[in-house]
Amino acid sequence: MYPADFRYTKDHEWIRLEGAVGTVGITDYAQQQLGDVVFVELPKPGARVKAGESFGTIESVKAVSELFSPVSGEVAEVNASLADSPEAVNRDPHGAAWLVKIRVSDAKEMTALMDSAAYQVYIAEKAKETPA
């Protein structure tokens, strides 16, 4: 469910590093919490992002949520297909519905992120805190 080669944030974003570029998206847990995604606002390529800071928003039928960058760097690419098909986030949050690709400025920031096992423990704890 949560790919082992990804790293995860407490804000439910994931990143997969390939060389100096990290592909970023939201987790399956996040898309389930959001419900039906209707709009995604992403930065333009070339924008600077900082670890832990907002880089865009994702809107569902329930709410608008901020998207937070797992690492610092420069946006190399955005997933333009989400402008026409934001609902893809609900269908394939760990694959085709990635959000941005970031040219990472400090790969050491990756060590602050959770691996798949730690993230699954984290969301299990969150589930216990949230009344059904």
N, C-alpha and C positions, 0 to 999 in steps of 0.2 A: 504493500500500500504506500509506504513512504520510502522512496528509493534510497538505498544505502550510499550512493555517491553524491547525494545532496547534503547541504548543511541548512539548518533551520533556525528561525528567529522566534522569540517569544511573541512576536506580533503576527506569526503564522505566514511569513514569507519563506521561500526556499531559494537557494542559489546552488547552481552546479558550475564549478570552475573548470574551464577548459583553457589551459595556458594562462594568459593574462586577462581573459574575458569570462565573466560570470553571467550565466543566464538566470534570470530572476522571475519567480512567479509566486502565486499564493498556493497554500496547501489545500488538500482535499478537505481537511477539517474546516478551514476558513470559508471555502465555498459553500459547505453545508450550513455553516452558521449564517452566512449572508442570505441564502436562498437564491431565487432566480436573479442572476446578474443581467442588468439592462444597459449599463454604460460603464466604460472605463476611460479615465482621463490620464494620459501618460505624458511625460516630458518629451521635448524634441531631442533628436540626436545632437550631441555636443554639450548638452546640459550637464552641469556638475552636480553630483549627489554626494551626500555624506552619510556614513553609517548611522543608523538609528533615526534619520530625519525623513520626513515625508517627501515622496517624489511624485505623487499623484493620488487619484481617488478611484474607488470602485463603488458603483451604485447598484443596489439591488432593489427589489420591490419593497424590502423592509427598511433599508437604511443606506446612508452614504458613509463609507469608511475610508480612512486614509491608508495609503500604501507606504511602507517604510523600507528604506534601502538597507539591505544587510551589510553592505560594504560601501566604502568611499571610492569615487572614481568619476569617470565620464561616460555618459550614455552613448554607446556605440550604435545601438539599433533599437527600434521599438517594434512591437508586433502590430503592424498596421491592420492586419486582418480583424483585430478585435474591435475596430471602429464600426465595421459592418456586422460583426457576429460576436458581441460581448458574451452571449450565452455559452460560447465555447468554453469559458472559464468553468462552468458547471459540468461540462462533459469531460474535459481533459485538462484539469488544473496542473498536472505534473508533466504535461507533454506539449501538444500543439498550442495550448493557450498560455504559453509563457508571456511575460509582460515586456521586459526590457533586457537588453544585453549591456553589461557595464564593463568598461575597460578598468579593471581594478587597480587602484593606485597603491594599496598596501595589502598584500596577500596575507600578512600576519593577522589582519582583522578576521579572517576565516576561523582562527582558533577560538574566538569568542562565541562561535555559533554552535548549536547542538547538532550531534549526529542523529541518524534516524532513530536509534534506540532511545536516546535521551528525549527526543521530541515526542515519541510515543508515550513515554512515561509522563512527560509534561502535560499532554492533552488528556491523558487518563486522569491526572490530578485535577485539571480544570473541569472535567466532566463531573467529578465528585463534588466540586464547589458549586456548580450550577444546578439549581433545582430543576427537575424535569417538568 
